[in-house]
Amino acid sequence: MRLGLYNAILHDRTLPEAIKVVADLGLTGLELNSGGFLPAVHIPTIDDILVSDAARDDFLGLFEGTGVQPAGLNANGNPLHPNPVIGEKHAEDIRRSIRLAARLGQTRLVTMSGLPGGEPGATVPNWIVNAWNSAALDVLDYQWRIAADFWRETDRLAADHGVKVALELHPQNLVFNTRDVHKLVELTGATHVGVELDASHLFWQQMDPVAVVRELGPLVFHAAAKDVRVNAETAALQGVLDNGFRRLDPSENRTNLGGDEWANEWPKPAAWDFVALGKGHDTAYWTEFLRALHEVDPEMLVNIEHEDVELGRIEGIEVAATVLKDADAALQASL
């Protein structure tokens, strides 16, 4: 397996500094953010790279001799957002990232399926999580028509550039489980749209990431190593769909998601938390996760994503890297 790190947690550092962190951890890849919810901090010359071989070579030269290589691009966002300030920008970020990936010799782009509004004229997305009534199915029918048109066109662009687009099965997206993945592929006839298998979002949905990998098989293009700990006492009272988020004030440190949308503060106490590998599931579990990925593609890119607020940035990725490398060693020993 090819083990690396998603670079968002190191956006406070220069690219050479981030590469050194990855190398020091004994990892070999750095997944690079290229737009969407987050800016492309480590690829400031995207426009130049798209048209200039010299700019491309200068950028790739930063990796030479480090033992670390680019390990896919990431443009997570909502390309189907009904507010064009957000939706059109994120959609263009995906298209530009596909072209950028091809220029950089990358074959994987991570993003999200997106989520439209619930009806024509809507201004905010509408996430239907339990369509028990006919009106909810009407919303889903409308949303799937929008999604199918976008992803059919995007799949053609990706195929033209030899890039596979890996969708993260993330909340507040139309595609967030295995049935939805199959539905999108069937509606679009896609050959270059599949899944980034981020285990964390499957854990809190009470899904089994290993079973999902084996169900989706070749539709799994890429993987993220991120753990979840379910806090049983709170989950017993609030369930895993707890909406006890707090709106952050403009005076507080907060992350812009596009337009006038911002990330909220996590519920306290939370029914579940993102944690470093090993704090939710042990090394033996991650060994079996890697085994399932290996069955699909022995060269699968598996990149750590760090969102454990109980640990510092470097501390958290050190913990995760140790577990991931131990799991990989156990897998290799058993092959």
TORZA-439267 format. One record per residue (C-alpha): residue in three letters; residue number from 0; x, y negated, z negated. Coordinates in Angstrom, 2 decimals. Example, Ala and Ser with C-alpha at 12.3 -4.5 7.8 and 13.67 -1.06 7.14 Angstrom:
<atoms>
ATOM  residu  num        X        Y        Z
ATOM     ALA    0    12.30     4.50    -7.80
ATOM     SER    1    13.67     1.06    -7.14
</atoms>
This chain:
<atoms>
ATOM  residu  num        X        Y        Z
ATOM     MET    0     0.00     0.00     0.00
ATOM     ARG    1     1.07    -3.61     0.54
ATOM     LEU    2     0.73    -5.48    -2.75
ATOM     GLY    3     0.54    -9.26    -3.01
ATOM     LEU    4    -1.13   -12.29    -4.56
ATOM     TYR    5    -3.81   -14.74    -3.44
ATOM     ASN    6    -2.17   -18.16    -3.64
ATOM     ALA    7    -4.98   -20.28    -5.14
ATOM     ILE    8    -3.66   -19.82    -8.69
ATOM     LEU    9    -0.34   -21.34    -7.58
ATOM     HIS   10    -1.71   -24.41    -5.80
ATOM     ASP   11     0.07   -26.57    -8.39
ATOM     ARG   12     3.41   -25.41    -6.95
ATOM     THR   13     5.11   -25.86    -3.61
ATOM     LEU   14     5.03   -22.99    -1.16
ATOM     PRO   15     8.69   -22.04    -1.76
ATOM     GLU   16     8.00   -22.04    -5.51
ATOM     ALA   17     4.91   -19.87    -5.02
ATOM     ILE   18     6.88   -17.44    -2.85
ATOM     LYS   19     9.50   -17.14    -5.59
ATOM     VAL   20     6.83   -16.33    -8.19
ATOM     VAL   21     5.54   -13.52    -5.96
ATOM     ALA   22     9.03   -12.16    -5.32
ATOM     ASP   23     9.89   -12.27    -9.03
ATOM     LEU   24     6.76   -10.20    -9.74
ATOM     GLY   25     7.99    -7.48    -7.38
ATOM     LEU   26     5.16    -8.13    -4.92
ATOM     THR   27     5.64    -8.56    -1.19
ATOM     GLY   28     2.71   -10.61     0.11
ATOM     LEU   29     1.10   -14.03    -0.33
ATOM     GLU   30    -2.48   -14.54     0.87
ATOM     LEU   31    -2.79   -18.17     1.96
ATOM     ASN   32    -5.83   -20.38     1.53
ATOM     SER   33    -6.69   -22.05     4.82
ATOM     GLY   34    -9.89   -23.96     4.05
ATOM     GLY   35   -13.43   -23.55     2.75
ATOM     PHE   36   -14.05   -24.27    -0.92
ATOM     LEU   37   -10.35   -24.98    -1.53
ATOM     PRO   38    -7.88   -27.06     0.49
ATOM     ALA   39    -5.06   -25.44     2.43
ATOM     VAL   40    -2.45   -26.70    -0.03
ATOM     HIS   41     0.33   -24.41     1.18
ATOM     ILE   42    -0.37   -24.89     4.91
ATOM     PRO   43    -0.37   -28.69     5.30
ATOM     THR   44     0.66   -28.48     8.97
ATOM     ILE   45    -2.25   -26.35    10.27
ATOM     ASP   46    -3.03   -28.68    13.17
ATOM     ASP   47     0.62   -28.73    14.23
ATOM     ILE   48     0.99   -24.94    13.93
ATOM     LEU   49    -2.00   -24.44    16.22
ATOM     VAL   50    -0.28   -26.24    19.09
ATOM     SER   51     3.46   -26.20    18.36
ATOM     ASP   52     5.72   -23.15    18.36
ATOM     ALA   53     8.34   -25.19    16.51
ATOM     ALA   54     5.87   -26.03    13.71
ATOM     ARG   55     4.82   -22.39    13.50
ATOM     ASP   56     8.41   -21.19    13.34
ATOM     ASP   57     9.30   -23.79    10.70
ATOM     PHE   58     6.41   -22.61     8.53
ATOM     LEU   59     7.22   -18.92     8.90
ATOM     GLY   60    10.87   -19.72     8.25
ATOM     LEU   61     9.97   -20.54     4.65
ATOM     PHE   62     9.36   -16.81     4.11
ATOM     GLU   63    12.55   -15.57     5.74
ATOM     GLY   64    14.92   -13.76     3.40
ATOM     THR   65    12.53   -13.92     0.44
ATOM     GLY   66    11.14   -10.39     0.60
ATOM     VAL   67     7.66   -11.95     0.76
ATOM     GLN   68     5.48   -12.27     3.84
ATOM     PRO   69     2.11   -13.92     4.54
ATOM     ALA   70    -0.58   -11.40     3.61
ATOM     GLY   71    -3.68   -12.69     5.35
ATOM     LEU   72    -5.52   -16.01     5.25
ATOM     ASN   73    -8.46   -17.01     3.06
ATOM     ALA   74   -11.20   -19.51     3.97
ATOM     ASN   75   -13.85   -18.65     1.39
ATOM     GLY   76   -16.79   -21.01     1.68
ATOM     ASN   77   -20.42   -21.20     2.80
ATOM     PRO   78   -20.50   -21.50     6.60
ATOM     LEU   79   -24.31   -21.18     6.57
ATOM     HIS   80   -24.98   -23.97     4.04
ATOM     PRO   81   -27.97   -26.04     5.24
ATOM     ASN   82   -26.16   -29.28     4.39
ATOM     PRO   83   -23.99   -29.85     7.47
ATOM     VAL   84   -21.42   -31.75     5.42
ATOM     ILE   85   -20.64   -28.40     3.79
ATOM     GLY   86   -21.86   -25.75     6.23
ATOM     GLU   87   -20.41   -27.18     9.43
ATOM     LYS   88   -17.07   -27.91     7.76
ATOM     HIS   89   -16.77   -24.41     6.30
ATOM     ALA   90   -17.83   -22.83     9.60
ATOM     GLU   91   -15.18   -24.81    11.46
ATOM     ASP   92   -12.61   -23.86     8.78
ATOM     ILE   93   -13.34   -20.19     9.58
ATOM     ARG   94   -12.98   -20.74    13.32
ATOM     ARG   95    -9.77   -22.71    12.85
ATOM     SER   96    -8.44   -20.07    10.45
ATOM     ILE   97    -9.02   -17.33    13.03
ATOM     ARG   98    -6.94   -19.27    15.53
ATOM     LEU   99    -4.33   -20.00    12.86
ATOM     ALA  100    -4.11   -16.33    11.85
ATOM     ALA  101    -3.35   -15.36    15.44
ATOM     ARG  102    -0.64   -18.04    15.64
ATOM     LEU  103     0.97   -16.73    12.43
ATOM     GLY  104     0.83   -13.07    13.42
ATOM     GLN  105    -1.85   -12.33    10.82
ATOM     THR  106    -4.70    -9.93    11.49
ATOM     ARG  107    -6.88   -10.55     8.43
ATOM     LEU  108    -9.03   -13.52     7.39
ATOM     VAL  109   -10.98   -13.38     4.12
ATOM     THR  110   -14.17   -15.41     3.79
ATOM     MET  111   -17.81   -15.03     2.71
ATOM     SER  112   -20.94   -14.28     4.71
ATOM     GLY  113   -22.52   -17.55     3.62
ATOM     LEU  114   -26.05   -18.36     2.46
ATOM     PRO  115   -28.61   -20.51     4.31
ATOM     GLY  116   -31.53   -22.42     2.87
ATOM     GLY  117   -34.84   -20.64     2.50
ATOM     GLU  118   -36.74   -22.39     5.28
ATOM     PRO  119   -36.29   -24.98     8.05
ATOM     GLY  120   -35.46   -28.38     6.59
ATOM     ALA  121   -33.95   -26.95     3.39
ATOM     THR  122   -31.02   -28.84     1.88
ATOM     VAL  123   -29.68   -26.25    -0.57
ATOM     PRO  124   -29.03   -22.48    -0.25
ATOM     ASN  125   -31.58   -20.01    -1.57
ATOM     TRP  126   -30.26   -16.73    -3.01
ATOM     ILE  127   -32.95   -14.04    -3.11
ATOM     VAL  128   -31.81   -11.35    -5.54
ATOM     ASN  129   -35.11    -9.51    -6.07
ATOM     ALA  130   -37.46    -9.68    -3.09
ATOM     TRP  131   -40.47    -8.09    -4.76
ATOM     ASN  132   -42.98   -10.44    -3.05
ATOM     SER  133   -43.67   -10.97     0.65
ATOM     ALA  134   -42.63   -14.64     0.58
ATOM     ALA  135   -39.15   -13.63    -0.54
ATOM     LEU  136   -38.88   -11.23     2.41
ATOM     ASP  137   -39.97   -14.08     4.70
ATOM     VAL  138   -37.04   -16.11     3.35
ATOM     LEU  139   -34.65   -13.22     3.94
ATOM     ASP  140   -35.91   -12.72     7.51
ATOM     TYR  141   -35.23   -16.40     8.22
ATOM     GLN  142   -31.78   -16.24     6.62
ATOM     TRP  143   -30.76   -13.08     8.46
ATOM     ARG  144   -31.61   -14.68    11.82
ATOM     ILE  145   -29.29   -17.58    11.03
ATOM     ALA  146   -26.55   -15.29     9.74
ATOM     ALA  147   -26.74   -12.92    12.70
ATOM     ASP  148   -26.37   -15.75    15.21
ATOM     PHE  149   -23.33   -17.19    13.41
ATOM     TRP  150   -21.54   -13.91    12.81
ATOM     ARG  151   -22.22   -12.57    16.32
ATOM     GLU  152   -20.47   -15.63    17.74
ATOM     THR  153   -17.70   -15.54    15.14
ATOM     ASP  154   -17.07   -11.86    15.77
ATOM     ARG  155   -16.45   -12.61    19.46
ATOM     LEU  156   -13.95   -15.32    18.54
ATOM     ALA  157   -12.19   -13.00    16.09
ATOM     ALA  158   -12.01   -10.20    18.67
ATOM     ASP  159   -10.56   -12.59    21.24
ATOM     HIS  160    -7.75   -13.43    18.79
ATOM     GLY  161    -7.12    -9.94    17.41
ATOM     VAL  162    -8.20   -10.97    13.90
ATOM     LYS  163   -10.52    -9.03    11.59
ATOM     VAL  164   -12.73   -11.10     9.29
ATOM     ALA  165   -13.16    -9.59     5.84
ATOM     LEU  166   -16.23   -10.74     3.89
ATOM     GLU  167   -16.06   -10.91     0.12
ATOM     LEU  168   -19.19    -9.36    -1.43
ATOM     HIS  169   -19.77   -12.40    -3.60
ATOM     PRO  170   -22.84   -13.71    -5.46
ATOM     GLN  171   -24.86   -16.47    -3.78
ATOM     ASN  172   -24.14   -14.95    -0.36
ATOM     LEU  173   -26.49   -13.12     1.94
ATOM     VAL  174   -24.14   -10.12     2.13
ATOM     PHE  175   -23.23    -8.85    -1.33
ATOM     ASN  176   -23.64    -5.05    -1.26
ATOM     THR  177   -23.13    -2.05     1.02
ATOM     ARG  178   -26.61    -2.10     2.56
ATOM     ASP  179   -26.14    -5.73     3.57
ATOM     VAL  180   -22.75    -4.97     5.17
ATOM     HIS  181   -24.29    -2.26     7.34
ATOM     LYS  182   -27.22    -4.53     8.21
ATOM     LEU  183   -24.95    -7.37     9.36
ATOM     VAL  184   -22.87    -5.06    11.55
ATOM     GLU  185   -26.00    -3.49    13.05
ATOM     LEU  186   -27.65    -6.86    13.77
ATOM     THR  187   -24.55    -8.35    15.38
ATOM     GLY  188   -22.80    -5.37    16.93
ATOM     ALA  189   -19.68    -6.71    15.23
ATOM     THR  190   -16.36    -4.98    15.73
ATOM     HIS  191   -14.19    -7.51    13.92
ATOM     VAL  192   -16.34    -8.37    10.89
ATOM     GLY  193   -16.08    -6.15     7.81
ATOM     VAL  194   -15.29    -6.37     4.11
ATOM     GLU  195   -12.73    -7.64     1.69
ATOM     LEU  196   -13.15    -5.12    -1.12
ATOM     ASP  197   -12.98    -7.35    -4.22
ATOM     ALA  198   -13.75    -4.90    -7.01
ATOM     SER  199   -14.65    -7.60    -9.53
ATOM     HIS  200   -17.98    -8.60    -7.99
ATOM     LEU  201   -18.96    -4.97    -7.67
ATOM     PHE  202   -18.21    -4.23   -11.34
ATOM     TRP  203   -20.61    -6.86   -12.68
ATOM     GLN  204   -23.32    -5.67   -10.28
ATOM     GLN  205   -22.88    -2.19   -11.82
ATOM     MET  206   -21.54    -0.84    -8.52
ATOM     ASP  207   -18.60     1.57    -8.20
ATOM     PRO  208   -15.84     0.04    -6.05
ATOM     VAL  209   -14.32     3.45    -5.28
ATOM     ALA  210   -17.67     4.76    -4.05
ATOM     VAL  211   -18.20     1.58    -2.01
ATOM     VAL  212   -14.81     1.97    -0.30
ATOM     ARG  213   -15.66     5.53     0.65
ATOM     GLU  214   -19.13     4.55     1.87
ATOM     LEU  215   -17.88     1.68     4.04
ATOM     GLY  216   -14.69     3.42     5.21
ATOM     PRO  217   -13.19     1.61     8.24
ATOM     LEU  218   -15.36    -1.45     7.55
ATOM     VAL  219   -13.01    -2.19     4.63
ATOM     PHE  220   -10.33    -4.43     6.14
ATOM     HIS  221    -8.65    -5.98     3.08
ATOM     ALA  222    -8.78    -5.79    -0.73
ATOM     ALA  223    -8.55    -8.00    -3.81
ATOM     ALA  224    -7.31    -6.75    -7.17
ATOM     LYS  225    -9.40    -8.51    -9.81
ATOM     ASP  226   -10.98    -6.96   -12.88
ATOM     VAL  227   -14.16    -7.62   -14.87
ATOM     ARG  228   -14.91    -6.97   -18.52
ATOM     VAL  229   -18.58    -6.56   -19.39
ATOM     ASN  230   -19.22    -7.99   -22.86
ATOM     ALA  231   -21.73    -5.44   -24.10
ATOM     GLU  232   -23.29    -7.45   -26.94
ATOM     THR  233   -24.10   -10.47   -24.76
ATOM     ALA  234   -25.03    -8.39   -21.72
ATOM     ALA  235   -27.51    -6.46   -23.85
ATOM     LEU  236   -29.38    -9.71   -24.51
ATOM     GLN  237   -28.83   -11.75   -21.34
ATOM     GLY  238   -28.16    -9.18   -18.60
ATOM     VAL  239   -25.54    -9.59   -15.90
ATOM     LEU  240   -27.55   -12.30   -14.10
ATOM     ASP  241   -27.27   -14.69   -17.06
ATOM     ASN  242   -27.65   -18.29   -15.83
ATOM     GLY  243   -26.36   -20.06   -18.94
ATOM     PHE  244   -23.94   -22.25   -16.97
ATOM     ARG  245   -23.20   -25.84   -18.02
ATOM     ARG  246   -23.06   -28.72   -15.57
ATOM     LEU  247   -19.70   -30.49   -15.90
ATOM     ASP  248   -19.62   -34.26   -16.20
ATOM     PRO  249   -17.68   -36.26   -13.56
ATOM     SER  250   -15.26   -37.27   -16.33
ATOM     GLU  251   -14.32   -33.60   -16.87
ATOM     ASN  252   -11.90   -31.54   -14.84
ATOM     ARG  253   -14.04   -29.81   -12.21
ATOM     THR  254   -13.69   -28.18    -8.81
ATOM     ASN  255   -15.46   -29.60    -5.77
ATOM     LEU  256   -17.13   -26.97    -3.55
ATOM     GLY  257   -17.94   -29.35    -0.70
ATOM     GLY  258   -20.16   -32.41    -0.40
ATOM     ASP  259   -21.57   -33.17    -3.84
ATOM     GLU  260   -21.47   -29.59    -5.11
ATOM     TRP  261   -19.22   -28.63    -8.03
ATOM     ALA  262   -18.31   -25.48    -9.95
ATOM     ASN  263   -20.08   -25.25   -13.31
ATOM     GLU  264   -18.70   -24.14   -16.66
ATOM     TRP  265   -19.03   -20.41   -17.32
ATOM     PRO  266   -21.69   -19.29   -19.87
ATOM     LYS  267   -20.48   -19.15   -23.49
ATOM     PRO  268   -20.65   -16.41   -24.65
ATOM     ALA  269   -20.66   -14.67   -21.29
ATOM     ALA  270   -22.26   -11.36   -20.35
ATOM     TRP  271   -19.13   -10.64   -18.32
ATOM     ASP  272   -15.80   -12.26   -17.57
ATOM     PHE  273   -13.17   -12.07   -14.88
ATOM     VAL  274   -10.04   -10.61   -16.49
ATOM     ALA  275    -6.58    -9.48   -15.45
ATOM     LEU  276    -6.24    -5.92   -14.24
ATOM     GLY  277    -6.22    -3.48   -17.15
ATOM     LYS  278    -8.44    -5.55   -19.46
ATOM     GLY  279   -11.63    -4.17   -17.96
ATOM     HIS  280   -10.49    -0.94   -16.29
ATOM     ASP  281    -7.32     0.99   -17.00
ATOM     THR  282    -4.41     1.90   -14.74
ATOM     ALA  283    -5.95     5.30   -14.00
ATOM     TYR  284    -9.00     3.57   -12.53
ATOM     TRP  285    -6.89     1.27   -10.36
ATOM     THR  286    -4.93     4.28    -9.15
ATOM     GLU  287    -8.16     5.82    -7.84
ATOM     PHE  288    -9.16     2.46    -6.32
ATOM     LEU  289    -5.87     2.36    -4.41
ATOM     ARG  290    -6.31     6.01    -3.44
ATOM     ALA  291    -9.67     5.23    -1.83
ATOM     LEU  292    -8.15     2.27     0.03
ATOM     HIS  293    -5.21     4.42     1.13
ATOM     GLU  294    -7.66     6.89     2.68
ATOM     VAL  295    -8.98     4.05     4.85
ATOM     ASP  296    -5.62     2.39     5.64
ATOM     PRO  297    -2.25     3.29     4.06
ATOM     GLU  298    -1.06    -0.24     4.98
ATOM     MET  299    -4.02    -2.01     3.35
ATOM     LEU  300    -3.25    -5.47     1.98
ATOM     VAL  301    -4.21    -5.52    -1.71
ATOM     ASN  302    -3.80    -8.97    -3.26
ATOM     ILE  303    -4.18    -9.96    -6.90
ATOM     GLU  304    -6.66   -12.76    -7.59
ATOM     HIS  305    -6.21   -14.33   -11.02
ATOM     GLU  306    -9.20   -15.91   -12.80
ATOM     ASP  307    -8.60   -14.77   -16.39
ATOM     VAL  308    -9.05   -17.89   -18.53
ATOM     GLU  309    -7.74   -16.07   -21.62
ATOM     LEU  310    -4.27   -15.85   -20.08
ATOM     GLY  311    -1.94   -18.44   -18.62
ATOM     ARG  312    -1.41   -18.54   -14.88
ATOM     ILE  313     1.92   -16.74   -14.77
ATOM     GLU  314     1.11   -14.56   -17.78
ATOM     GLY  315    -2.10   -13.36   -16.14
ATOM     ILE  316    -0.57   -12.44   -12.81
ATOM     GLU  317     2.32   -10.70   -14.61
ATOM     VAL  318    -0.19    -8.53   -16.48
ATOM     ALA  319    -2.10    -7.78   -13.28
ATOM     ALA  320     1.06    -7.08   -11.26
ATOM     THR  321     2.31    -4.57   -13.84
ATOM     VAL  322    -0.96    -2.62   -13.74
ATOM     LEU  323    -1.20    -2.77    -9.94
ATOM     LYS  324     2.40    -1.61    -9.42
ATOM     ASP  325     1.98     1.19   -11.96
ATOM     ALA  326    -1.22     2.29   -10.21
ATOM     ASP  327     0.55     2.26    -6.85
ATOM     ALA  328     3.47     4.27    -8.24
ATOM     ALA  329     1.05     6.85    -9.64
ATOM     LEU  330    -0.69     7.04    -6.28
ATOM     GLN  331     2.55     7.49    -4.36
ATOM     ALA  332     3.67    10.21    -6.77
ATOM     SER  333     0.46    12.14    -6.14
ATOM     LEU  334     0.50    12.00    -2.35
</atoms>
